[in-house]
Amino acid sequence: MKYWPLFLTFTLPLCLHAEERPVNYCKDPQKTAEWEKHLADTPEDPLIIKLYALRIGLCKMVDEGKVDLDEAIRIWNIEHARSVNERLLDEMKRGRKRTL
């Protein structure tokens, strides 16, 4: 996937910041546009589809007050890391070399 390094750049774990309160990237129009672009650029990539759907769902749940932001960030970080690890493992098994 030619956008993989770019993908990693835009999806670094959401809790990596120096502020006391977590940043709600759901409210960031630039992040939303970046995810829209990821999906448009690779509409058949199951990893992009999964993470895009997870992001949309978590954001909706935070907006509706069904889950607090800290829990949404925790879930995102776990699933994002799992997805990245699965992708890297698959690529290693196929003999592809990627630099991160």
Buried (B, 14 or more C-beta within 10 A) or exposed (E): BEBBEBBBEBBEEBEEEEEEEBBBBBEEEEBBEBBEEBBEBBEEBEBBBBBBEBBEEBBEBBEEEEBEBEEBBBBBBEBBEEBBEEBBEEBEEEEEEEEE
